[in-house]
Amino acid sequence: MAEQQKQLEKKEAAFLDLILRAYRAEKTEGFATFHGKKAGRLVAVKVVDIFGTDTMTIVEVNI
């Protein structure tokens, strides 16, 4: 079970890196909610389940 958890975390990290690169945001550390920054704004990436399909949402917050 621990191996499956490690594989899932690795896939999630790869997905997040892909999304941040596509969005041209710089990855940040030390935030529980925010994953990156772009042009002076914090960026959060969330996957939302809408009608049984996963949809990606990107949120920018001014800092």
C-alpha positions in Angstrom: 0.0 0.0 0.0 2.9 2.4 0.8 4.3 1.8 -2.7 0.9 2.7 -4.3 0.8 5.9 -2.3 4.3 6.9 -3.4 3.4 6.2 -7.0 0.2 8.4 -6.7 2.2 11.2 -5.1 4.8 11.0 -7.9 2.1 11.2 -10.6 0.4 14.1 -8.9 3.7 16.0 -8.7 4.4 15.3 -12.4 0.9 16.6 -13.3 1.4 19.7 -11.2 4.8 20.4 -12.9 3.2 20.0 -16.3 0.4 22.4 -15.5 2.7 25.0 -14.1 5.0 24.8 -17.1 2.1 25.1 -19.5 0.8 28.1 -17.5 4.3 29.5 -17.4 4.2 29.8 -13.6 7.2 29.3 -11.4 6.9 26.6 -8.7 6.8 27.8 -5.1 7.6 26.0 -1.9 6.3 26.5 1.6 2.6 27.1 0.8 -0.1 24.6 1.7 -2.6 25.9 -0.9 -0.6 27.7 -3.6 1.6 25.9 -6.0 3.3 28.6 -8.0 3.6 32.2 -8.9 3.3 34.2 -12.1 3.7 38.0 -12.6 3.4 38.8 -8.9 0.4 36.5 -8.3 0.1 33.3 -6.4 -1.3 30.3 -8.4 -3.3 27.4 -7.1 -4.1 24.4 -9.2 -7.1 22.3 -8.4 -8.8 19.3 -10.0 -12.6 19.6 -9.7 -14.9 16.7 -10.4 -17.8 18.1 -12.4 -20.5 15.6 -13.6 -18.0 12.7 -13.3 -15.2 14.3 -15.3 -12.1 15.8 -13.9 -11.7 19.5 -14.8 -8.6 21.5 -14.0 -9.0 24.9 -12.4 -6.3 27.5 -12.1 -6.7 30.3 -9.7 -4.5 33.5 -9.5 -4.4 35.6 -6.3 -2.8 39.1 -6.2 -0.1 39.3 -3.5 
